């Protein structure tokens, strides 16, 4: 490990110098009992110590990173996703699968943006996507248990990060639209921790006869926020917020309760021509 650490980015034979150490490194990497959890445990512990020394709320950011590699036999590693690779002679889009590994990580930072370190990380790869579309045609996705989906990683990281950092009440877990998962909302309530997630689902609200968007349309503007999104391009947002009774997906209403959550709606004021307004 010292040899590999002193030559980050170098090939294994170059870092190890001789055949005995090179063979040992390959054996270590191919050992199925070696996982990321014990390797990263020391780092997570250091993050927890830095968090304990920090004051105030802590933001825990979650997202997925893809590591893409070129291999002659990609099936031996696995795949990350399908991408378009141009059009064929008939003008139809061609697709190919990217080979590699995915990492879903959680990063703790202070409100001032100071990184404290990782609090959770999960690595995986995908088999071929054969039959996935056919499955979606047969099964309503909201009826599939979250435990069987890749999206479960959002819940696992949130729980692991909360366990590492402790004091759940000072944590705010941040996620993008892929994190708009009702089971995730319920899990945070069980742990008495907080979250801010960008939504992509217009959920049923109130008595179930209207949606969140309908209810927020009747809320008055509470204030404005102005910030720069590009060099010289400033945006002014009108902000609304309201405590709303959010209902679970119909297919999961027996398993999960309604939740009282604060909805924040930000819409751009006077957007420039040629660009859709931020909403």
C-alpha positions, 0 to 999 in steps of 0.5 A: 500500500505504501508503494501504491500510495507513493506512485498514484496514477502509475501502473501497478508494476511501475509502482511495485518495482518487482514481480513479487510485490506486483503479484501481491498487489494483484492478489489484494485487488482481486480478493473478494473479501476486501471491500470499500467499507473497512478501507474507508472506515478511517476516513469516515472516522476523521470526517466525524471528528472534524464535524464534531469540531465544527459549529452549527448545521452541516450539509451532507451532499449526495450524488453519483459519479461514473468512472468509465474505462475502455476494455476489450472485454467490458462484461468482465467489469460491468456497465454504467449506462447507454449513450448515443454514438451517432446515427446509422445509414438510415438515420437511426440513433445507435447506442453503446454501453459504457464500461466502468464503475459507479460511485455514490458518495456523501460529502459533509460540508459546513454552511460556509462551504468548507469540506469536512470529508466523505461520510458514505460511499457505495460502489457498484456496476451494472450487468447488461440492461437486457429486459429492463424496458420490458419490465417497465411495461409490465410493472408500475415503478411506484409499486416496486419495493424501494429495497429492490431498486438502485435508488435504495442507495440514497436511503443507505447513504443518508442512514450511514452518514447520520450514523457516522456524524451523529446528532441527526438534528444538525444534519441537512441531506441535499439531493438532486431530482433523482433523490425525489423518493418518498421512502427517503422522506419517510426515512429522514423523519424516522431518524429526526434529520432534515433534507432539501431535495429538488423535486421532479414529481408533482405529488398529491397533496392535502385531501388528495384532490389536488397536487402540490403545484396547485396548492403552491400556485395560491401561495404569495411570494415571500421574497426574492433572491438574486445570484449569478449563474454565469459570467455577467448573467444574473437571475432573480428568483421569486420565492414561495414556501408553505407547509404542505400535507404530502401524500404517498404514491397510490401504490404505496399508500398502505405502507407509508403515511402522509407527511407534513413537509415544507415546499419551496417554490422558486421561479425566475422573474423576467427571464431573458429571451432565448432561455427558459425561465428557471422554475 
